[in-house]
Amino acid sequence: MTSALAGRVVLVTRPEALAARLASLLRAEGGEAVLFPAIEILPPEQPAKLAELIGRLGAFDIAIFISPTAVAKADAAVRASRAWPLPLRCAAVGGGTAQALCAAGFTDIIAPQGRGDSEALAALPELAVVRGKRIVIFRGQGGRETLREILEARGAEVAYAECYRRALPRAEVAPLIDRWQRGGVHAVSITSTEGLKNLLALLGPAGAPLLCATPVFVPHPRVGKAARALGIERVIVTGTSDEALVEAIAAFFAKV
């Protein structure tokens, strides 16, 4: 049976290091992935601060990871100087981050089922009573403050371990726009609101109308709301895993 993705081209905008698995799944379903990272991952601006926190990691009770990138960068930074403290409990904001923790060798992970975010993680029983607990959040520089605010309101002591920073990449956009104008891009995968804004900035006035007229697949309603506010006509909210994303894209094209 011919796959619903046969002949379909999906623009994958996640950071380069996180794109390979999704591209492989798309190809396995007969589609083609065009990799165009809308976010570049760079080292943190304050590595000494990160190193200091890693040195006292044994004082924390729970480590929370905001993204798969946070898992990769934190794991590399910690293992470069020490072992992970054995009593430290790990938590992930969503399924993709939990998968990354499992792949890195962590077990007994606190994570919400289904679509994940800071609110869903904070709603879990394991984080309901945290008064007096010391919690470290591994993340990139900047971002939402919701999780920290919730946990501190419950009496926890929360610290950030900012192990990377995000930046607007330099990219040659003209070939992509030319391909898009010739009908060579059928769908776009966007992971975050920041990635969405970066993509629009990279595309510029010539490419923005192409994005607005192309089906865009996002992992969370918050990103979908931002996409609609920016004029994108067809926004499809999927699950957070790569498999759920590919399934949603295939289901969409099976109907058109």
C-alpha positions in Angstrom: 0.0 0.0 0.0 1.3 3.5 -0.9 2.1 5.6 2.1 0.2 8.8 2.6 3.6 10.6 2.7 4.8 9.3 -0.6 5.9 12.4 -2.6 5.4 14.7 0.4 8.2 17.0 1.6 8.3 18.1 5.2 10.4 21.1 6.4 12.0 20.1 9.7 13.0 23.2 11.7 14.2 21.8 15.0 17.9 22.1 15.9 20.2 20.0 13.8 21.2 17.6 16.5 17.6 16.7 17.1 16.4 16.3 13.5 18.0 13.0 12.4 15.4 10.7 14.1 12.4 12.6 12.8 13.9 12.7 9.3 14.4 8.9 9.4 10.8 8.3 10.5 9.5 10.5 7.7 11.6 8.7 5.1 10.4 5.3 6.5 6.8 6.5 5.7 7.7 7.4 2.2 8.2 11.2 2.8 11.2 13.5 2.4 12.6 15.7 5.1 14.3 19.0 4.3 16.4 20.1 7.3 16.3 23.8 7.9 17.2 24.5 11.6 15.5 27.6 12.9 17.4 27.5 16.2 21.1 27.2 16.7 22.3 25.6 20.0 25.4 27.4 21.5 27.3 27.0 24.8 26.0 28.9 27.8 27.3 32.4 28.3 28.2 31.7 31.9 30.0 28.2 31.9 31.6 28.9 35.3 28.2 29.3 36.9 27.0 26.0 35.4 30.2 24.3 36.6 29.8 25.6 40.1 26.2 24.2 40.2 27.3 20.8 38.9 30.0 20.7 41.6 27.2 20.8 44.3 24.7 18.7 42.4 24.6 16.2 45.3 22.8 18.8 47.4 19.7 18.6 45.2 16.8 16.3 45.6 15.2 16.5 42.1 16.6 17.5 38.7 14.1 18.7 36.1 14.9 18.7 32.4 13.1 21.1 30.1 13.9 19.6 26.7 15.9 16.8 24.9 18.6 19.4 24.3 18.7 20.1 28.0 19.2 16.4 28.6 22.0 16.1 26.1 23.9 19.3 27.2 23.4 18.6 30.9 24.5 15.0 30.6 27.7 16.0 28.7 28.5 18.8 31.1 28.0 16.7 34.2 29.9 13.6 33.0 32.8 15.8 32.0 33.5 16.4 35.6 31.7 13.9 37.8 29.1 11.2 38.0 25.4 11.9 38.5 24.5 11.7 42.2 22.6 8.4 42.7 19.9 9.8 45.1 18.9 12.5 42.5 15.4 12.0 41.1 14.9 13.1 37.5 11.8 14.7 35.9 11.0 15.6 32.4 8.4 18.1 31.0 7.2 15.8 28.3 7.5 12.5 26.5 10.3 13.5 24.2 12.5 14.7 27.1 11.7 11.5 29.0 12.8 9.4 26.0 16.0 11.4 25.9 16.6 10.7 29.6 16.0 7.0 29.1 18.4 6.9 26.2 21.0 8.6 28.4 20.6 5.8 31.0 18.3 7.4 33.6 15.5 5.4 35.2 12.4 6.0 37.3 11.7 9.3 35.6 8.8 11.6 36.6 7.0 12.8 33.5 3.4 13.6 32.5 1.6 11.2 30.1 0.4 12.6 26.8 1.1 16.2 25.9 3.6 17.6 28.3 4.5 21.1 29.6 5.5 22.8 32.8 1.9 22.8 34.1 1.4 19.1 33.4 4.6 18.2 35.1 3.8 20.4 38.2 0.4 18.7 38.4 1.9 15.3 39.0 1.6 13.9 42.6 5.4 13.5 42.9 5.8 17.3 42.8 2.7 18.2 44.9 4.6 18.2 48.2 8.0 19.7 47.7 8.4 22.0 50.7 12.0 22.0 51.8 13.2 20.2 48.7 16.0 21.5 46.6 15.3 21.3 42.9 17.5 22.1 39.9 16.1 22.9 36.5 18.3 22.1 33.5 17.4 24.4 30.6 18.6 26.9 28.0 19.1 30.5 28.9 15.8 32.3 29.2 12.4 30.8 28.8 9.2 30.5 30.8 9.2 31.0 34.6 6.0 29.1 35.3 7.5 25.9 36.7 9.9 27.7 39.0 7.1 30.0 40.3 4.8 27.0 41.0 7.5 25.0 42.8 8.7 27.9 44.9 5.1 28.7 45.9 5.0 25.2 47.2 8.1 25.8 49.4 10.8 24.3 47.2 14.2 25.9 46.7 14.8 26.1 42.9 17.9 26.8 41.0 18.5 27.0 37.2 21.3 25.2 35.5 21.4 27.0 32.1 23.5 24.6 30.0 23.0 26.0 26.6 21.6 29.1 24.8 19.5 29.4 21.7 20.3 31.7 18.8 19.1 32.7 15.4 21.2 30.6 12.9 22.8 31.9 9.8 21.2 30.2 6.8 21.1 30.4 3.1 17.3 30.8 2.6 17.1 31.6 -1.2 17.2 27.9 -2.3 14.5 27.0 0.2 12.2 29.8 -1.0 12.8 28.8 -4.6 11.9 25.2 -3.9 8.9 26.2 -1.9 7.6 28.5 -4.6 7.8 25.6 -7.1 5.6 23.5 -4.8 8.5 21.6 -3.2 7.5 22.0 0.5 4.2 20.4 1.6 4.3 20.7 5.4 6.4 22.3 8.2 7.2 21.0 11.6 7.9 23.6 14.2 8.8 22.7 17.8 8.5 26.0 19.7 7.3 29.6 19.6 10.9 30.8 19.4 11.6 28.5 16.5 8.5 29.8 14.7 9.5 33.4 15.2 13.1 32.6 14.0 11.8 30.8 10.9 9.7 33.9 10.0 12.7 36.1 10.5 14.9 33.9 8.3 12.3 33.6 5.5 11.7 37.4 5.4 9.0 39.1 3.4 9.5 36.8 0.4 9.1 33.6 2.4 6.6 34.4 5.1 3.5 34.1 2.8 4.7 30.6 1.8 4.8 29.6 5.5 1.4 31.1 6.2 -0.2 29.1 3.4 1.5 25.7 4.3 0.2 23.2 6.9 2.2 23.7 10.1 2.5 20.9 12.7 3.3 21.9 16.3 3.6 19.8 19.5 1.6 22.1 21.9 -1.5 24.3 21.8 0.6 27.3 23.0 2.8 27.1 19.9 -0.3 26.6 17.8 -1.9 29.8 19.2 1.2 31.7 18.4 1.3 30.4 14.9 -2.4 31.4 14.2 -1.7 34.8 15.7 1.1 35.3 13.1 -1.2 34.5 10.3 -0.6 30.8 9.6 -3.8 29.4 8.1 -3.6 25.7 8.9 -2.1 24.7 12.2 -2.3 21.1 13.4 -1.4 20.3 17.1 0.2 16.8 17.4 1.6 14.7 20.2 5.0 15.5 21.5 6.9 12.4 20.3 8.4 12.0 16.8 6.1 9.1 16.2 3.0 11.1 17.0 4.2 13.9 14.7 4.7 11.6 11.8 1.4 9.9 12.4 -0.4 13.3 12.4 1.3 14.4 9.2 0.4 11.1 7.5 -3.2 11.3 8.7 -3.5 14.9 7.4 -2.3 14.0 3.9 -4.4 10.9 3.8 -7.4 13.2 3.7 -6.3 15.6 1.1 
